[in-house]
Amino acid sequence: MNGIRIFQIDKSILRKSGRFILPVIVLFLVLNASVFSQTKTGTTIGQFLLIEPSARVTGMGNAGVTSYSEAISAYYNPAALGKLFKSDVQFTHNQWLAGIRYDYATLAVKVDESNTLSLSFTSLHSGEIDVRTVEQPLGTGERYTVTNIALGIGYGRRLSDRFSLGLQLNYIQETIWRSSISTFAINIGTLYRISEDGLHIGASISNYGMPARYSGSDLRVRYNHNPDLHGIIDNIPAEIKTDGFPLPIVFRVGIGYPVRVGMNNQVFISVDAYHPNDNTESVSFGAEWRFRNIIFLRSGYQKLFEEDSEVGLTLGFGLQYELFDYDLRFDYAWADHGRLGASQRFTVGFAF
C-alpha cells in the first residue's frame, strides 16, 4: 500500500458541486436567521471566545473567514487548515481592555499534502479584582479572579485545488472566583476558490455547543424554608441551581479577493458578514498591502451596522522573513473600542 486514503472523491464531481456552494451558503444563512430570530445581548457565557486572536486579521477589521495563510486562521474558519502549505506555529498576546490579559497559541501540522491537524490554547485572566458589596462599596478586603481557558483540536482537508473543509472541537472552561462552568463546542467551515488567484468564498459557524450551568462553593447557601418557624428546619445546607447558559454562536460568511499591482505589490481585500445568536448582524471589512511578501500594511473597520457598537477602526502591520527554510513572521494590530479605549495585539510565528 502506498499509504492510507481517508476517502477519495472524483474531481469532476467537485467541479460540478462548486456551482452549488453559493446557494448552500445563502440557504444556511436563512435557516440560521430563523434560529437566531431575536437579540439576546449579554445572555451567553464564554465571551472570551469572541476575542479574535490574529493580529494580522485584526488589522484588517477582523474579516478573516477567507484567510488561510497562517495556522491561527482556523479560529475564523477551520477549513483554512486544508489550505496551509507548511506546518505552522503561532503565539498571540493581547493587551485587552481594563488590564485583562489574553493569550493564544496554536500549532498546525501537515499530515500530508491534503490533510492538516491543529492544536490551540486560549487563556484569559482578569487579575485580582476587589470584592464589593452594597454595604461595603469600597471593598470587603477580599479579592477574586476570572480565569477562562479553551483547548481545541482541529482537522482540515483540501478536497481539491479549490475546495477545502474543516472542523474543530473545543473544550471550554470559565471560572469566576470559586464557581466554574465547562462545556464542549464545535466549529465547522468551508472555503472555496472561484478561480486561481481570484475570488475566495468562505463560511463558518463557531462555538456550536450545549448550554451549561455554573457550579461551585460560591453557590452554596443556608436555606430557611419558613423564617416564621424555629426548629430543626432552620439553616438547611443548600446549593443554588443556575439556569443553563448558551454559548455565543457566530455564523460568518465572507469573500476575499487578491489584486496584484505590478511585480512586487499585492492588495488583499476581505469582507465578512456576521450573524451571532446574542447580538445584531454586522459587516466587517479590511485590506492588506504587501510588498515583496516582506512588508505588510493593514487597515479595516469592524462590526459596521451592529447596534450600539463600540468598535470600529483597526490598523496593523507585519514583517516576514525566510531564514533556513523557516518563514518567520511578526504582526501587530491596534483596534479602537470607543469609550472603552483601544486594544493591541502582537502575534509571532514561523512556518516550517
HUMOMO-V562517 format. One line per field, one symbol per residue. ss: DSSP state (H for helix, E for strand, L for the rest). Layout:
# HUMOMO-V562517
ss: ???
This chain:
# HUMOMO-V562517
ss: LLLLLLLLLLHHHHHHHHHHHHHHHHHHHHHHHHHLLLLLLLLLELHHHHLLLLHHHHHLLLLLLLLLLLHHHHHLLHHHHHHLLLLEEEEEEEELHHHLEEEEEEEEEELLLLEEEEEEEEEEELLLEELLLLLLLLLLLLEELEEEEEEEEEEEEELLLLEEEEEEEEEEEEEELLEEEEEEEEEEEEEEELLLLLLEEEEEEEEEELLELLEEHHHEEEELLLLLLLLLLLLEEEELLLLLELELLEEEEEEEEEEEELLLEEEEEEEEEEEELLLLLEEEEEEEEEELLLEEEEEEEEEELLLLLLLLEEEEEEEEEEELLEEEEEEEEEEELHHHLEEEEEEEEEEL
